């Protein structure tokens, strides 16, 4: 016999859902709303309707050059992180390695260290060795902080595999190359792809590390927005920000398709 | 195991380990070293002495600690009922809430902060909420107030707490609650005595993650709070990039690092005694 849930709890649940949805989405809705108003001064609720800020955002170099840089850094980071993170996850899930717990903890540790600490260290090492930070410093640090995510998604997928398929391939004489190409990697693929997209998202959105490492030649899209926020909040920044949110929506849909949001985020 | 299979895991692990050595171990150790290095190259604790003597930076550190505790408590208090609701909701509502939580999580912090700046100005939408003037003690808006910083920060932190707690609370079998209720416990009593104790590991993990993120964040506090109410991470940023006083910035970062490690170790201990 299951007793019913009290009315108070039901009302509370409804109120909680509404309040949380408004609270979490409001800042994003406001940015999107402000980007389509016709007023040059940023207002919400928007007055009038105009897409001229999108035209402006897409034609001025203020955002185009940073966008190209962010895209490049994000893609290279995603690829490096996917390769290195997948390799590490495949080693840790398929072999009995002495001290594997410690190795895993080491590779996952960038996840718990505040990025500001890593950022200031990276800036000082860069200035001591190569002078002004360049794009490769940014890519290395982004790869370091995204490897844990790839390891997590790949480990998650590998944990549900059938280990005997690879054993069978080995016993039947498959070469290492064929074993990876035909057995291991196809199984891991959804995890690798999800991890890579997530790594891209983190790199593309990062403002902390990019802020410490920024130079006039090294300005990513979030830093361009950051710079604009310091002086003015024009509808053009809102248009750029809205496009970033839309890109995030696309990435979320891809992740949902690949391995499901629940499995991706809830351990 | 033959020779080849022993080499295989090593080859797979090596690239990631080497990159971490270059891009993680080196910068973090450089920062630790820098904080105790005198201009002549010897060992010194002057930078730490300066931190304890400086009213401004120390005040920022205390503010971060205070805000970190407040934000962690409020975040967990919202995340707890929310994650419980998500774990017991229909799959449609659950997916909706998951997106509500994950979309802001995956959006750049500068974009979210931008939204709050628009909402929190003197003429912003938030001043039209009843009671807003009491919260900020005036009509100047939420910008430049600790209340404003916390409201914007908790939106950033909530997803981390929800995801930590949701993982644990989803694993609690509804049959346990049914058993408690069949045995005569009321709805609230079964939550308090059955669900809450079992959720504790998730709460501890979520709280420590949220606290660490809160005390080390500076982009949201910088735009919402501004220069009048600097937080610790903000003074580190200014000392490192504007004042170019790296040893001092490093000493502050080491203090932050030490505080964070303390929280993480305490959490790990707590988790072990529970497990």
Contacts between the chains, C-beta under 8 A, distances in Angstrom:
chain1	res1	chain2	res2	distance
A	1	B	182	6.2
A	2	B	178	5.7
A	2	B	181	7.1
A	2	B	182	8.0
A	3	B	181	5.0
A	3	B	187	7.2
A	5	B	187	6.0
A	6	B	187	5.2
A	6	B	188	7.7
A	9	B	187	6.2
A	9	B	188	7.9
A	12	B	81	7.4
A	13	B	81	7.8
A	13	B	85	5.4
A	16	B	81	5.9
A	16	B	82	6.3
A	16	B	85	6.5
A	17	B	85	7.2
A	17	B	93	7.3
A	17	B	97	6.9
A	20	B	78	7.2
A	20	B	82	5.9
A	20	B	97	7.3
A	20	B	100	6.5
A	20	B	158	7.8
A	21	B	96	8.0
A	21	B	97	7.9
A	21	B	100	5.1
A	23	B	155	6.2
A	24	B	100	5.1
A	24	B	101	6.6
A	24	B	103	7.5
A	24	B	104	5.1
A	24	B	155	6.2
A	24	B	158	7.0
A	25	B	100	6.4
A	25	B	103	7.2
A	25	B	104	7.3
A	26	B	115	7.0
A	26	B	119	6.6
A	27	B	104	7.4
A	27	B	111	7.9
A	27	B	112	4.9
A	27	B	113	7.9
A	27	B	114	7.6
A	27	B	115	2.7
A	27	B	116	5.3
A	27	B	119	6.6
A	27	B	152	7.8
A	27	B	155	6.8
A	28	B	103	7.0
A	28	B	104	6.6
A	28	B	107	6.4
A	28	B	111	7.4
A	28	B	112	7.1
A	28	B	115	6.0
A	29	B	115	7.8
A	30	B	115	4.6
A	30	B	118	5.1
A	30	B	119	5.6
A	30	B	125	7.4
A	31	B	111	6.2
A	31	B	114	5.9
A	31	B	115	4.6
A	31	B	118	7.2
A	34	B	118	5.9
A	42	B	118	6.1
A	44	B	118	5.5
A	44	B	119	7.3
A	44	B	124	7.6
A	44	B	125	6.3
A	45	B	125	7.9
A	80	B	19	7.9
A	83	B	15	7.5
A	84	B	15	5.0
A	84	B	16	4.1
A	84	B	19	6.0
A	85	B	16	6.6
A	87	B	12	4.3
A	87	B	13	7.2
A	87	B	15	6.1
A	87	B	16	6.5
A	88	B	12	6.4
A	88	B	13	5.4
A	88	B	15	8.0
A	88	B	16	4.2
A	88	B	17	7.7
A	90	B	12	5.6
A	91	B	8	7.6
A	91	B	9	4.0
A	91	B	10	7.8
A	91	B	12	3.7
A	91	B	13	4.7
A	92	B	9	7.9
A	92	B	13	7.6
A	94	B	9	7.6
A	95	B	5	7.6
A	95	B	8	7.0
A	95	B	9	4.1
A	97	B	9	5.3
A	97	B	13	7.8
A	103	B	13	6.5
A	103	B	17	7.5
A	106	B	17	7.4
A	106	B	20	6.9
A	107	B	16	5.8
A	107	B	17	7.2
A	107	B	20	6.5
A	109	B	24	7.3
A	110	B	20	7.4
A	110	B	24	5.7
A	112	B	209	7.9
A	112	B	212	7.0
A	112	B	260	7.9
A	112	B	264	6.0
A	113	B	24	8.0
A	113	B	28	7.1
A	113	B	257	7.8
A	113	B	260	7.6
A	114	B	212	6.3
A	114	B	213	7.4
A	114	B	215	7.8
A	114	B	216	3.3
A	114	B	233	7.8
A	114	B	256	6.8
A	114	B	257	7.7
A	114	B	260	6.0
A	115	B	216	7.4
A	116	B	216	5.2
A	116	B	217	8.0
A	116	B	218	6.6
A	116	B	233	5.3
A	116	B	236	6.5
A	116	B	237	7.2
A	116	B	253	7.1
A	116	B	256	7.5
A	117	B	28	6.7
A	117	B	31	6.6
A	117	B	216	7.3
A	117	B	253	5.2
A	117	B	256	6.6
A	117	B	257	5.4
A	117	B	260	8.0
A	118	B	24	6.8
A	118	B	27	5.9
A	118	B	28	6.6
A	120	B	31	5.9
A	120	B	236	6.7
A	120	B	240	5.3
A	120	B	246	7.9
A	120	B	249	6.1
A	120	B	250	6.8
A	120	B	253	5.3
A	121	B	26	7.7
A	121	B	27	3.0
A	121	B	28	5.1
A	121	B	29	7.8
A	121	B	30	5.3
A	121	B	31	3.8
A	121	B	253	7.9
A	122	B	23	7.3
A	122	B	27	4.4
A	123	B	240	6.8
A	123	B	241	7.9
A	124	B	27	7.3
A	124	B	30	5.4
A	124	B	31	6.4
A	124	B	34	5.9
A	124	B	246	5.8
A	124	B	250	7.3
A	125	B	26	5.7
A	125	B	27	5.0
A	125	B	30	4.8
A	128	B	30	7.3
A	140	B	19	6.8
A	140	B	22	6.5
A	140	B	23	4.2
A	141	B	23	5.4
A	141	B	27	7.7
A	143	B	19	6.3
A	143	B	23	6.9
A	144	B	19	6.3
A	144	B	20	5.9
A	144	B	23	4.1
A	144	B	24	4.9
A	147	B	16	5.8
A	147	B	19	7.6
A	147	B	20	7.5
A	176	B	4	7.7
A	176	B	8	7.4
A	201	B	106	5.4
A	204	B	108	7.7
A	205	B	106	7.3
A	205	B	107	6.9
A	205	B	108	3.7
A	205	B	109	7.3
A	206	B	108	7.8
A	207	B	108	6.3
A	207	B	109	5.6
A	207	B	110	5.0
A	207	B	219	5.6
A	208	B	109	7.9
A	208	B	218	7.7
A	208	B	219	6.8
A	211	B	219	7.5
A	211	B	237	7.5
A	211	B	241	7.9
A	212	B	237	7.5
A	212	B	240	7.0
A	212	B	241	6.7
A	222	B	108	4.9
A	222	B	109	7.7
A	222	B	110	4.7
A	222	B	111	7.9
A	225	B	108	7.5
A	225	B	110	4.7
A	225	B	111	6.9
A	225	B	114	6.8
A	226	B	110	5.1
A	226	B	219	7.2
A	229	B	110	6.8
A	229	B	113	7.3
A	229	B	114	5.9
A	229	B	117	6.8
A	229	B	223	6.0
A	233	B	114	6.8
A	233	B	117	6.3
A	233	B	118	6.6
A	237	B	114	6.6
A	238	B	114	7.4
A	241	B	108	7.9
A	241	B	110	7.7
A	241	B	111	4.3
A	241	B	114	5.7
A	241	B	115	7.9
A	244	B	107	7.0
A	244	B	108	5.8
A	244	B	111	5.5
A	245	B	103	7.8
A	245	B	107	5.6
A	245	B	111	6.3
A	248	B	103	6.5
A	248	B	106	4.8
A	248	B	107	5.1
A	249	B	103	7.0
A	251	B	106	6.6
A	252	B	99	6.9
A	252	B	102	6.3
A	252	B	103	6.4
A	252	B	106	6.4
A	261	B	95	7.3
A	261	B	98	5.1
A	261	B	99	7.2
A	261	B	102	6.1
A	262	B	94	7.7
A	262	B	95	7.9
A	262	B	98	6.5
A	265	B	98	7.3
A	265	B	102	6.3
A	265	B	163	5.2
A	266	B	163	6.1
A	266	B	166	5.1
A	266	B	167	4.9
A	266	B	170	6.4
A	267	B	167	4.4
